[in-house]
Amino acid sequence: MNTRTEIDDCGCGNIRRRTFLADCGMGFTGLVLGAMLQRDALAAAGSAGVWKPPDGKPHFTPKAKNVIWLFMLGGVSHLESFDPKPAVNKYGGRKIIETPYKDSLESPLLKENLREVIAGLHKVHSTLLPMQIGHRKRGQSGIDISDWWPHVGGMADDLAVVRSMWTTDNNHGAQIQFQTGRHMLEGDFPSIGSWVHYGLGALNENLPQFVVFGNTLGNNVEAAHGADYLGPEHAGVRLAVDPKNPLPFASPGPQVYREEQQGEFELLRDLNGLVEVEYPSDAATRARIKSYELAFRMQTAVPDIFRFKQEKESTRKLYGFDNDVTRPFAEKCLAARRLVERGVRFVQVYHGGKGGNAWDAHKDVKKNHGELCPKVDQPIAALLKDLKQRGMLDETMVVWVTEFGRTPAAQGGTGRDHHPFGFSVWMSGGGIKGGIAHGATDELGFHAVENRHYVTDIHATVLQQLGLDPRRLEVPGRKRLEIDFGNPISEIIA
């Protein structure tokens, strides 16, 4: 008997199971045996009423299969987008305290709804700034939408606009708060995309099930699409809209034959398998094995996503490929459609991260939003039209969100500051009613006052439409707060 066996002998004539697997588990034999034993243990635990991880099946009949999550970085003004306020024009140039709506400045929500990272950095501004663009009622539903969004406005009858959102972070950590439901001062938590991946798993084994386009800003950018304690295999995979290099370091280069690379991956798989047998509960090892195998398959599948010439000319023109202003975001939106078409569960698309939180209109909201809206308006509307005409909007949820709104009062004369107290988002498809404006802010667009919704209500709505109960996804030892779960917005669900 060798030294290792003598040391690990149980003293009862038997060898410890871990030692046996480590000694005998060369190659796939040990890996498969270890997986079988782990599966049997989980089955036994489940039959005894003990927690077990999700099996990839929905908890109840889903109405949606995929999600495209469009996030505008920096904070879009709700006043100049999906919640126009005529009173702001009527009293423009006057101080709020001089208007019939001075109670906005006395509301307890100013303190209850705020947790500042830097105290006093974003003050309450006093002089109202008129809306910087016109607005009109759109579609048969008559939803009031600004003239900076004519294309999306043309799809009003397919939108459920939620005008009563609120959050607690008045700085750009609100980017993370909207994706995870938690203030950045509380640390990292799983993002909404990672919860979907964790609960439902894969529809396509050759593509990542949670894809991220675009850039965020700050020191903790990965938290906005990370998985934290759910494990790294459930985090978003960042792709670039570049068929030659969509995923950095995924390709070995032209000097390596595919057969040679396949042999390397098989060796890595076997070596990682030995580690997994020795440490079966190590999440990093499991994620590493999955990532190597997925990376090899993705080398063929991912570049195909960005071969836009496979699409009809009319489709490319619909998205705005023929215009330098719209083309960058048009590529992301069309890629998102091609991904969900191939079974990707969750596609998170950022706009405005490279070089700044683009929608952060502190100085000149008219110039800022006037330049940015044309970059995204047509591509987003085209995405909705394209999904609808293909019969995909019924099972694909499109969610348009931003970190907070902008102040009704002016900052620096013609700008608007961060505003977490009331703002707008919208949802479409996947069993969501169209042609609805739900909830409301007050007459100045200051506070959410009717059917108020914290950001996790959007999460809860998405999860319900996918057939998931967030309470049944909870991980032992990771106690969640009641606000983490949110409440589905029943009024907008068909």
Secondary structure as UniProt FT lines:
FT   HELIX           3..8
FT   HELIX           17..24
FT   HELIX           27..47
FT   TURN            48..49
FT   STRAND          66..72
FT   TURN            73..74
FT   TURN            79..82
FT   HELIX           86..90
FT   TURN            91..93
FT   HELIX           96..98
FT   TURN            100..101
FT   HELIX           102..106
FT   HELIX           109..112
FT   TURN            119..120
FT   STRAND          127..128
FT   STRAND          135..138
FT   TURN            139..142
FT   STRAND          143..146
FT   TURN            147..148
FT   HELIX           150..153
FT   TURN            154..155
FT   HELIX           156..158
FT   STRAND          160..166
FT   TURN            172..173
FT   HELIX           174..180
FT   HELIX           184..186
FT   HELIX           192..200
FT   TURN            205..206
FT   STRAND          210..213
FT   TURN            219..220
FT   HELIX           221..225
FT   HELIX           228..230
FT   HELIX           232..234
FT   STRAND          237..238
FT   TURN            243..244
FT   TURN            248..249
FT   TURN            254..255
FT   HELIX           258..278
FT   TURN            280..281
FT   HELIX           283..305
FT   HELIX           308..310
FT   HELIX           313..319
FT   TURN            320..322
FT   TURN            324..326
FT   HELIX           327..341
FT   TURN            342..343
FT   STRAND          346..351
FT   TURN            354..355
FT   TURN            358..359
FT   HELIX           365..389
FT   TURN            390..391
FT   TURN            393..395
FT   STRAND          396..402
FT   STRAND          405..406
FT   TURN            412..413
FT   STRAND          414..415
FT   STRAND          418..419
FT   STRAND          423..428
FT   TURN            430..431
FT   STRAND          436..438
FT   STRAND          440..441
FT   TURN            443..444
FT   STRAND          448..450
FT   STRAND          453..454
FT   HELIX           456..465
FT   TURN            466..467
FT   HELIX           470..473
FT   TURN            476..477
FT   HELIX           482..485
FT   HELIX           490..492
//
